[in-house]
Amino acid sequence: MVIKSFFWWLIGLVVFFDQLSKWVVVWGFGFDWGWFSVHLVENTGAGFGIFRGSNVYLLVISLLIVGCILFFWKKFDLVERFFLVLVIGGAAGNSIDRVVHGFVVDFLDSQVWSVFNLADSVICVSVVGLVLYTFREKSVWLEGRFVLLDGWLKKRV
């Protein structure tokens, strides 16, 4: 029960900080350091500028992905659930934007990568973590790190 509430809190924190950061940018905060800038970009597509103008379709796809995660929820172990909860939080943050604004608010611009936001970062890091965890048998070092994470999560059950 404790782990379930931890996961709900984690989704809530991701959505809260994602929406807070976007709200600050929508209301005019920004800067430019040359190599890194913060400025509002209205993204009606997906990452890297693909599928522009597909806001409704991407919202439906996002909801389907979250639905599939929840449908297969019991098949995932605790560490997989941790990463998937972060994916759900990021998807929820971007879905809120698509419904409220009609686009996703992107604002972090490194000048060498597409403009992105906090939800995008959480999703990417989570997917990388999930992929690394899936292939953990191939790395003793990686296995040790996930044993620590798994043990930490189980203590909160």
Buried (B, 14 or more C-beta within 10 A) or exposed (E): EEBEEBBEEBBEEBBEBBBEBBEEBBEEEEEEEEEEBBBBBEBBBBBEEEBEEBBEEBBEBBEEEBEEBEEEEEEBEBBBBBBBBBBBBBBBBBBBBBEEBEBBBBBBBEEEEBBBBBBBEBBBBBBEBBEBBEEBEEEEEBEEBBEEBBEEBEEEE
